[in-house]
Amino acid sequence: MASIRRQVAVSQSLSLNTPGRVPFSVEFMPPRDDAAEERLWNAAEAFHDLGVSFASVTYGAGGSTRERTLRVAERLGTKPLTTLVHMTLVQHTQEELQDMLRTYASLGLTNLLALRGDPPGDPNAEWVPTPGGLSYASELIELIREMPECADFDIGIASFPEGHYRTGSLEQDTEYTLAKLRAGAQYSITQMFFDVDHYLRLRDRLAKADPEHGQKPIIPGLMPITSLRSVRRQMELAGAALPPKLEKRLLDAAAGDEVANRDAIREVGIEVTTEMAERLIAEGVPDLHFMTMNNVRATQEVLHNLGMAPAWGPGLGHDMVR
Ligand SMILES: Cc1cc2nc3c(=O)[nH]c(=O)nc-3n(C[C@H](O)[C@H](O)[C@H](O)COP(=O)(O)OP(=O)(O)OC[C@H]3O[C@@H](n4cnc5c(N)ncnc54)[C@H](O)[C@@H]3O)c2cc1C
């Protein structure tokens, strides 16, 4: 396999882009089988051609995707694409975490999203730390910062526009988020949200509580809505719910029948995501991060509506990718 190109730090990539054009990035999931893998590479090609600023790769609970996450990240890095590897603490000892970090460092994968993760099986179950492991993402950042091999790592974290669902109050959530930024994270990517005001309030809270670290870039996480069922499921996994007003707008579009009229839902869903992105761009966000589920079309449609990509359709070379 070709070697990984020297990686631009994600926090730097946010300022390297064309003036007047907000950068966009994408999240991929490690594929489960050959067909899904093929789809992922087509998607990576398509987003590369559309000028994506970086691509992130998620990490499954308990290291279930450890090898696949690494393989995907390695291959993306050779495209070349700036690649961001997600890493969690779930079911790992400190030694295992250090081994993984050394592997990433030796491959030149220097962009890392430091996460805690959720209990495997049931994300809402009580968090029980692995013996010899860590409990919070801030501790993972400290671990990375203590490793000379990882001196050039650029670290991102998760942030939560409505507060993390396990945290008692927004004040506490602000403090825990700031602890990660103070420990050495350079930026955060938010959990997906559907009310831009929540993003803006998070930004205000962090900046007010700590004018130095709280000003670090907050990349909004956007999931283009293509079906009510999947967006409800994603929100549930994140311990949140779809805002009732939005759910009504989508259901109205489908005249109450979300199965028969799923195309109408999709159309309004893309419209909603476009409106959110327009407002976020006007608010000066550093990047738009799309949770793609390894699909190109929905994200490309939003980008097209924003004047940032050609229309989806035959002739682009990627019309086989859904
Ligand atoms: C952009 C993004 C990408 C993600 N990617 C993945 C992925 O690839 N794989 C995956 O499994 N999950 C992923 N997640 C989900 C994430 O792992 C969960 O939301 C998890 O519950 C929280 O992770 P965290 O890194 O924010 O944890 P932390 O910041 O460690 O917080 C975990 C909990 O502990 C609390 N807390 C933090 N510090 C302290 C402290 N010092 N004392 C007491 N309580 C504290 C927090 O408020 C929170 O309730 C992602 C989330 C986001 C937003």
The ligand as an SDF file (V2000), in Angstrom:
LIG
                    3D

 53 58  0  0  0  0  0  0  0  0999 V2000
  -18.3200   14.1330   17.1340 C   0  0  0  0  0  0  0  0  0  0  0  0
  -18.5290   12.8600   17.9360 C   0  0  0  0  0  0  0  0  0  0  0  0
  -17.9240   11.6810   17.5080 C   0  0  0  0  0  0  0  0  0  0  0  0
  -18.1040   10.5010   18.2310 C   0  0  0  0  0  0  0  0  0  0  0  0
  -17.5150    9.3480   17.7680 N   0  0  0  0  0  0  0  0  0  0  0  0
  -17.6380    8.2060   18.4750 C   0  0  0  0  0  0  0  0  0  0  0  0
  -16.9900    6.9950   18.0560 C   0  0  0  0  0  0  0  0  0  0  0  0
  -16.2860    6.9720   17.0380 O   0  0  0  0  0  0  0  0  0  0  0  0
  -17.1550    5.8770   18.7890 N   0  0  0  0  0  0  0  0  0  0  0  0
  -17.9020    5.8760   19.9490 C   0  0  0  0  0  0  0  0  0  0  0  0
  -18.0150    4.8280   20.5800 O   0  0  0  0  0  0  0  0  0  0  0  0
  -18.5370    7.0000   20.3730 N   0  0  0  0  0  0  0  0  0  0  0  0
  -18.4170    8.1670   19.6770 C   0  0  0  0  0  0  0  0  0  0  0  0
  -19.0450    9.3080   20.1120 N   0  0  0  0  0  0  0  0  0  0  0  0
  -19.9250    9.2440   21.2780 C   0  0  0  0  0  0  0  0  0  0  0  0
  -19.1900    9.5600   22.6030 C   0  0  0  0  0  0  0  0  0  0  0  0
  -18.2200    8.5710   22.8450 O   0  0  0  0  0  0  0  0  0  0  0  0
  -20.2520    9.5820   23.7020 C   0  0  0  0  0  0  0  0  0  0  0  0
  -21.0820   10.7100   23.5400 O   0  0  0  0  0  0  0  0  0  0  0  0
  -19.7600    9.4920   25.1320 C   0  0  0  0  0  0  0  0  0  0  0  0
  -20.8940    9.3090   25.9790 O   0  0  0  0  0  0  0  0  0  0  0  0
  -19.0800   10.7510   25.6220 C   0  0  0  0  0  0  0  0  0  0  0  0
  -17.8320   10.8470   25.1360 O   0  0  0  0  0  0  0  0  0  0  0  0
  -16.8970   12.0920   25.5270 P   0  0  0  0  0  0  0  0  0  0  0  0
  -15.6540   11.9080   24.7950 O   0  0  0  0  0  0  0  0  0  0  0  0
  -17.6160   13.3780   25.4100 O   0  0  0  0  0  0  0  0  0  0  0  0
  -16.6390   11.7850   27.0920 O   0  0  0  0  0  0  0  0  0  0  0  0
  -16.1740   12.6470   28.3200 P   0  0  0  0  0  0  0  0  0  0  0  0
  -15.8230   14.0310   27.9580 O   0  0  0  0  0  0  0  0  0  0  0  0
  -15.1680   11.8400   29.0470 O   0  0  0  0  0  0  0  0  0  0  0  0
  -17.5080   12.6940   29.1760 O   0  0  0  0  0  0  0  0  0  0  0  0
  -18.1860   11.5020   29.5490 C   0  0  0  0  0  0  0  0  0  0  0  0
  -19.1680   11.8240   30.6840 C   0  0  0  0  0  0  0  0  0  0  0  0
  -18.4400   12.0900   31.8610 O   0  0  0  0  0  0  0  0  0  0  0  0
  -18.6780   13.4020   32.3150 C   0  0  0  0  0  0  0  0  0  0  0  0
  -17.3870   13.9040   32.8000 N   0  0  0  0  0  0  0  0  0  0  0  0
  -16.3490   14.3350   32.0630 C   0  0  0  0  0  0  0  0  0  0  0  0
  -15.2990   14.6630   32.8670 N   0  0  0  0  0  0  0  0  0  0  0  0
  -15.6990   14.3850   34.1450 C   0  0  0  0  0  0  0  0  0  0  0  0
  -15.0770   14.4890   35.4210 C   0  0  0  0  0  0  0  0  0  0  0  0
  -13.8390   14.9380   35.5530 N   0  0  0  0  0  0  0  0  0  0  0  0
  -15.7810   14.1070   36.5160 N   0  0  0  0  0  0  0  0  0  0  0  0
  -17.0460   13.6360   36.4000 C   0  0  0  0  0  0  0  0  0  0  0  0
  -17.6930   13.5380   35.2050 N   0  0  0  0  0  0  0  0  0  0  0  0
  -17.0250   13.8980   34.0930 C   0  0  0  0  0  0  0  0  0  0  0  0
  -19.2170   14.1470   31.0900 C   0  0  0  0  0  0  0  0  0  0  0  0
  -20.0170   15.2390   31.4260 O   0  0  0  0  0  0  0  0  0  0  0  0
  -20.0130   13.0610   30.4150 C   0  0  0  0  0  0  0  0  0  0  0  0
  -21.2460   12.8900   31.0290 O   0  0  0  0  0  0  0  0  0  0  0  0
  -18.8980   10.4950   19.4030 C   0  0  0  0  0  0  0  0  0  0  0  0
  -19.5020   11.7030   19.8330 C   0  0  0  0  0  0  0  0  0  0  0  0
  -19.3240   12.8640   19.1120 C   0  0  0  0  0  0  0  0  0  0  0  0
  -19.9900   14.1280   19.5570 C   0  0  0  0  0  0  0  0  0  0  0  0
  1  2  1  0
  2  3  1  0
  2 52  2  0
  3  4  2  0
  4  5  1  0
  4 50  1  0
  5  6  2  0
  6  7  1  0
  6 13  1  0
  7  8  2  0
  7  9  1  0
  9 10  1  0
 10 11  2  0
 10 12  1  0
 12 13  2  0
 13 14  1  0
 14 15  1  0
 14 50  1  0
 15 16  1  0
 16 17  1  0
 16 18  1  0
 18 19  1  0
 18 20  1  0
 20 21  1  0
 20 22  1  0
 22 23  1  0
 23 24  1  0
 24 25  2  0
 24 26  1  0
 24 27  1  0
 27 28  1  0
 28 29  2  0
 28 30  1  0
 28 31  1  0
 31 32  1  0
 32 33  1  0
 33 34  1  0
 33 48  1  0
 34 35  1  0
 35 36  1  0
 35 46  1  0
 36 37  1  0
 36 45  1  0
 37 38  2  0
 38 39  1  0
 39 40  1  0
 39 45  2  0
 40 41  1  0
 40 42  2  0
 42 43  1  0
 43 44  2  0
 44 45  1  0
 46 47  1  0
 46 48  1  0
 48 49  1  0
 50 51  2  0
 51 52  1  0
 52 53  1  0
M  END
$$$$
